[in-house]
């Protein structure tokens, strides 16, 4: 029998707000400027990793002045759980990546398994360069070898985080801030 989904209101009551919307908007604008400098006028494929990056990607796209071509992928290891499994592709890129620069946009770089597989797939499809832009990166020692964020917004503690695209049991993605469960919390 499945256990009931924990309530988002309970999680919020036992969480800290790490970054509010206004602070994140400033960070995202600065990321857009750094990305413009790196692209140096080259039209890149802006490839959003759904669902988590949706909110961040929309804001980041508006912060980039360089013309972009848009597409998205939907690849997941979690499927509503809090620990990952094998990567499952729900939607692969439709735009040709052959010979192109790709800006791979995701909400969080945690351990890096999903982003590494998606990035490697972009190269397999012929991308000449793949930049990774993540709203946040967790500070811990579990990051797999061979993956890093080229453009990162904020660093987060090694706690369960949600909001601003990241979910708490498929809830709270539209919260206007990044929250973290208190360290001893096991909701």
C-alpha positions, -999 to 999 in steps of 0.1 A, spaced: 0 0 0 13 35 -9 19 59 19 1 93 17 21 122 2 35 144 29 18 178 30 36 208 16 23 230 44 40 207 69 73 209 50 71 247 48 65 249 86 97 229 91 119 247 65 141 277 62 138 301 33 173 301 18 168 325 -12 138 347 -19 125 357 -54 140 391 -54 175 378 -46 172 350 -72 161 375 -99 193 395 -93 214 364 -96 196 352 -128 202 386 -145 239 384 -137 240 349 -151 224 361 -183 252 387 -187 279 360 -181 262 337 -207 260 365 -233 298 371 -228 305 334 -233 283 330 -263 299 361 -279 270 365 -303 267 328 -313 231 316 -315 229 286 -291 202 260 -285 186 268 -252 178 233 -239 156 233 -208 155 202 -186 118 198 -176 100 200 -152 123 215 -126 140 241 -147 108 256 -161 106 286 -138 144 293 -139 147 288 -176 120 313 -185 137 340 -164 171 331 -176 160 333 -213 148 368 -208 181 378 -191 201 367 -222 204 393 -250 219 369 -276 194 353 -299 185 317 -289 168 287 -304 146 269 -279 139 233 -272 135 211 -241 142 176 -228 124 157 -201 146 132 -185 141 121 -149 156 98 -123 132 106 -95 96 103 -109 82 118 -77 106 100 -53 135 116 -33 162 92 -45 171 85 -81 170 55 -103 181 49 -139 175 78 -163 142 77 -181 137 98 -212 102 113 -215 112 136 -243 144 139 -263 156 171 -281 138 178 -314 162 205 -327 194 192 -344 223 198 -321 249 189 -348 277 215 -348 258 237 -324 265 253 -290 240 241 -265 230 259 -233 217 231 -210 195 247 -184 185 229 -151 173 238 -117 199 221 -96 232 204 -98 232 179 -70 251 147 -76 251 153 -113 239 119 -127 210 133 -147 229 164 -160 259 143 -170 238 118 -190 219 146 -207 251 166 -215 268 134 -228 237 128 -250 240 163 -265 276 156 -275 265 122 -289 240 142 -311 269 162 -324 269 194 -302 303 212 -305 300 227 -271 276 222 -242 274 248 -214 255 240 -182 235 267 -165 220 257 -131 200 278 -107 218 262 -78 244 237 -68 245 217 -36 277 219 -15 287 183 -7 313 157 -17 290 134 -38 293 152 -71 302 126 -98 334 131 -118 332 149 -151 303 173 -144 303 209 -134 281 239 -139 295 265 -162 270 291 -149 256 287 -114 233 310 -95 236 301 -59 251 274 -37 229 255 -13 236 235 18 234 197 17 197 196 27 164 187 10 155 217 -10 123 227 -29 106 257 -45 115 278 -76 110 247 -98 123 221 -74 96 198 -59 87 184 -26 69 151 -36 57 169 -68 45 199 -48 58 234 -43 75 239 -77 58 273 -80 70 287 -46 87 320 -51 118 311 -32 141 282 -24 134 264 9 153 237 28 140 213 53 157 219 87 187 196 90 173 171 114 139 169 96 128 136 81 94 145 67 
